Amino acid sequence: MVGTINDYAVIVNNVLKHISPKCSPTVRSEYLDFMYKVDNSERTYTNVGVTGLGMAQIITDGGIGASDAPIQGYSKNFVQMHFTKKVRLTFQTNFFLFESAASKIKGSVKKKVIDGKNSIEHAKNYLAQSLLSQGFTTSFTWTPINAVGTTATIATIGGDAVEYWSQAHPREDGGTAWTNVIVDGATSSPQFTYSSLLAARRLHSQKKDGRGNPFISELDTLLCRRGSTTAQYAKTIKSTIDKGLAPQQTNLFNNAPATDTFKIVELSPYQNLSLDGLMWGMFDSSLVNEDNGFLYIEALPTRAEPAVVDSLGNQDLVFNFNSLAVFGAADLRIWMWSDGDGNTV
């Protein structure tokens, strides 16, 4: 799209008017609410797992103990992605909108309506949400919401070559596979309720490390879409637990809650591939680090390039904004997830 003077005919005419920007204020990097940021100047970043030792043994007096050694685990390569936003205006458009003595759009408004950084942060927030919502598949096709731009194929496979949300994550020593899919009784991917909260924590407590020892972790944070049914239920349930009461009791008296309280992370309501109102997950915020969970790996923070006049000879003014970064996960053992539809597994 090229902005021409005809696209802004109402704005540039000589009638006094108030120009009102209809766009978001500064966009917050919501993905950092559940991802760990890694600064990395290399194009490819590799995460390689290694286990600890297995459990010690008991031998008889004078006996010889069996030898042990850590096991190299699974690896995941992350290749930098190029996020970009290009703004293109004809010479007259730029002059009469922004530069002339009678320019209609002043500097404070110009910064809001031509803000490539916000545009790129929207893309990053949307992609990060898409990784969550599309994690039951091995890949998906990502397209900017307003369709200004090309599509990209995004992989949703961890270091163990299994999709993010799965009941068949292999263990490094070949032992019983582990799951990060929430199942409440016979219901897979349940809606968020007090019962499904208990189920998520119950399943999470059964996870093992790469040698079969207990994986010590607590689900202390719930993630959902802002303003959604899940967010509303979560706040009610959390408030009840915080009061020392058990939600949804059928008894004539209120028992103490069977589980601890939790934090709530709410993400902005995008659309299409992002979270719907029933999706939710929980993770251990104390283990969000370079070793666990989702990673945001950045080689180049968003940078505004100098404005250039187009080389085709038509003197269009072009503004470019660029960032090099990649999102993904190698090991999601610290997470549990539900699609909220009552059947996805």
N, C-alpha and C positions, 0 to 999 in steps of 0.2 A: 504494500500500500504506500502511495506517495501522497502527502498532503499538498493539495493545490489551493490556490486562492479561492476557487469556486466552492471548496469544501467548507470554507469559513466565511461565506458571503454575509451572513447576518452579523458576525462579530466585527468584520472590518469596515462595515458601512459607518457613516459619520454621525450616527445617532449615539448620544451618551447612554451608556448602559453599564450594568454591573456584570462582570464576568465571574461566574461561580464554578469552581472546580468540582467535578463529580467523580471523585476518586478516593481511594483509601488514604488515610494518613500514613506515616511511616510504617512499613510492614515489618512485624517482628519475626525473627528466625525461630519459628515454633518447633522446627525439627530438633533444635538443641534441647528441647524439653525432655526428649527421650533418646537422643543419640549422643554419642561421644565424639567430640571434634578432634581430628588428627590433622596437624599441619604437616604436609609432606610435599617436598619439592620434586619428587620423582614422578614420572608419568604413570608407572605401575607400582602399586603398593601390595605386598604379599603378607597375608596373615597365616602363620603356620602354628598349629597347635602341638603341644607336647604334654603328656600326662605326668602325674607324680608317680610315686611308688605304690605298689599294691600293699595290702595289709600284711603286717609282720606275722611270723609263724612261731610256734612253740616246738622246741626240739628236746630230746632227751639229753641227759648229761653226756657230754662228749660227742653229741651228734653234730652233723654238718648241715647248716642251713642252705636252702636253695638260693641261688643268685637271682637278683631282680634288677631291672633298669627301667627308666621311663620309656614310654612308647611315643614315637612320633605320631601325631594325629593328622587331622585333615588340614588342607591348605586352601586358601581362597585368594585369587588375584583380583584387585580392584584397579580398573583402568580409568584415568581421568576423563570426564565428560566436559564438553564445551557448552556452557550456557551463554546465550547471547541475545541481545535485543538491539535492533537497528531502528533508528528514527530517521525518516527521510522527508524533507520539506523542500518545495520549490523555492527559488531565490525570493520571489515576491512574497510568498507566504511567510517566510521567516522574517523578512523586512517589515511588512505591515503588521504582523502579529506581535513581534517582539522588539524590533530595533528602531523603528521610526519615532519621530518626536510625538506622533499621535498614536503610538502603538496601543493596542487594546488590552493586551495581556501583559501585565507587569511582572517583574522578576519573581515575586513571591508565588504568584500563580503559575508562572512558567516552570518553576522548580517542581511543582506538584504534578503538572500534567505531562512533563517530559522527564520522568524520573525512571531511568532504566534500572537503577538499583532495586526499587520497589518491584518492578516487573520481574526481575530475576529472582527476588526473594519469594514472590508468589509462585513462580515455577518450582523452586526448591521445596517450599512447603507442600505444594500439591503432589510433587513426586514422592516426597517422604511419606505422605498419607497413602499414596497409591501402593507403595511397598507393603504397607500394613494390610490394606483391603484386598490386594491381589495376591497375598502370600500363600494361598492354597494352590496356586498354579506355579509352574516353573518359569513362566515369562508372560509378559503382556505388552501390548502396544500402547505407548503413551503419546498423547497429543495435547498441545496447549488448549485450554478450555475454549478460548475464543477462535480457535482454528487459524490463527495467524502464525503460520510456521509449519514445519514438517513433523512427521511422526518419528518415534524412536522405539526400538525394541529393548525392553528392560528385563533382565534376568532376575528371578527371585529364587535363587538357589544358594544355599549356604556352602560352607567348606566341605560338608559331608555329602554333597551332590544330591541332596534332598530339598524339596521346596521348603520355604520358611516355616509354614505351619503344617506339621505332619505327625502322625502316630508312629512313624517308622524311621526316626532319626537313629542311625547306627551308632553303637558305642565303640570307642577306639580299640578296646580289647576284644571286640567280637561278642561281648555279652548282650544281654537283653536290650532291645531298642527302647528309646525313651520317647515320650510324646510331649508336645506343647500345645495340643488341641484340648480345649475345655469340653468335658463330657459330664453332664449331670444325670446320673442314673442311666436311662436309655436315650437321653436327648443329647445329641451332638450339637455343638455351637449354640448353646441356649441363650436366651435373652438374659440380661443382668437382673438377678434377684438375689436375695439373701442366700437361697439354696445354691445357686450357681457360684456365688462368691466362695461358699464353703467348699464346693466341688473343685474349683480352681486351685485353692490352697491345698486341698487334700492331694490332688494329683501332683502338684508341684513338689510337695514334700517327699514324694516317692522317687524323685529323680536321683540318678547316680552319676558320679564322676566317671572319667575314662577308664578307671580300674575297678569299678563296681562299689566303691565306697559312697556313703551318703553325700550328695551334693548340698552343702549347707547354704540355703538361700531362703529368703522370705519375700513373698509378693506384697510389697508395701505401697504400690502406686497403680491406680486404675487410669486407663487412657480411653477417651471416647470423643465424640463430636460435640462441640459446644451447643447448648440449647436442645440437645436431642432427648428422646425418651430415656435413653440409657443414663445421660447426665442427670436428669431429674430424679430417676430412681436411685442413682448412686448417692446423690446429696441427701435424700431422705434416709437411706440405709446408713450412711456414714454418721449422720446426725443422731440417729437412734443408738448406734453403737457407742458414740462419744458420750451419750448420757448413761452408759452402763446397762442398756436394755437390749434385748434380743428382738430384732425386727420380725414382723409377720408371725408372732406367737399366737397359737390357737388356745392356749391355756387361759384360765381365768386370772392368772397373775403373770407378771412379766419376769422371765428368767434373765440372768446375766447373759450377754452375748457369748457365742461359742467361738468367736474369732476376734482378732484385733481390728482396730480402725485402719484407715488407709488414706493416702493422698489421692487427689483427683487432678488429672491433666486433661484439659479440654482443648481440642484443636478446632480451628476455624472451619465453618461449613463451606467447603468447595462443592463440587458436584462430580458427575461422570464417574471417574475411577476412584474418587476419594471415599472417606468413611461415610456409611449411611447411618441412620439414626439408631440402629440396633447393634452395630458392631462394637466390640469392646475387647480390651486385653489388659493384662496386668504384668508388671515387671518389678524386679528388685533394683531400686534406684541406687543402692549402695554398691552394686556391681556393674553399673554403667561405666565402663572404662574401655581401654584399648583392647582388652582381652575378651570382652563379652558384649553381646547385644548388637544393636545397630550402630554403624559408624558413619560419620560424615567426614570425608577425607578431602582436604582442600589444598590445592596447589597455588591457586590465584584467587584472592578475594575479589569481589566485584569491582571492576575498574572502568572509569569513563575514559574513552579514548578521545584525543583532540578532534574537534569537528573538522570535517574535510569537505571540500567542494568536489562533487562527482566528476570523474575523469571522462565521462561520456560527452562532455561539452555543453550539457544543458544547465550546468551550475546549480544543480540541486544540492542542498546542504544535508550532510549525513552525520548523525551522531551515533556512535557505537558504544555499547556497554558489554563487557565480557567477564566471565568467571570460569575457572577450571576447578571442578570438584566432582566427587562421586559419592553415591550413597549405597549402602548395602550392609550385609551381615555375614559373618563367618560362622558364628555359634550363637544360637538363640535359646540356650538352656535356661537363661534367666527370665524368659517370657512364657506366658500362657495366653492363648488367643481364642476368641469366639467370633464367628460371622454373625451371630445373633438370629440366624434364620431357623434354628432348630433341627438342621439336618447336615450341614456341611462338615466334613471330617477329612 
